[in-house]
Amino acid sequence: MVRPPSARPLRRRYLNAKYPLVVLRFEDGHEIQLRRGDGKSFDAYAGETIKVVVVWDASAGDREVIAVMKAEQFEEG
């Protein structure tokens, strides 16, 4: 479900310091990929749910959801 435009946008940040490749998967279907050591700021709506997925082996499609977080739970960016 995509949030209506009346929702308040937030600027957030995520840093991947631990995993080989992390994918942030948003409710509207878009994804942000971050390699180990990379950080990225992104816009999300207040209340939006974002899945944090680790890709262990990209060639095998081996993925694991390690967290499901609301936009407010990410650090401000």
Stockholm file with secondary structure:
# STOCKHOLM 1.0

chainA/1-77         MVRPPSARPLRRRYLNAKYPLVVLRFEDGHEIQLRRGDGKSFDAYAGETIKVVVVWDASAGDREVIAVMKAEQFEEG
#=GR chainA/1-77 SS CCCCTTSCEEEEEEECCSSSEEEEEETTSCEEEEETTCEEEEEEETTCEEEEEEEEETTTTEEEEEEEEEGGGSEEC
#=GC SS_cons        CCCCTTSCEEEEEEECCSSSEEEEEETTSCEEEEETTCEEEEEEETTCEEEEEEEEETTTTEEEEEEEEEGGGSEEC
//
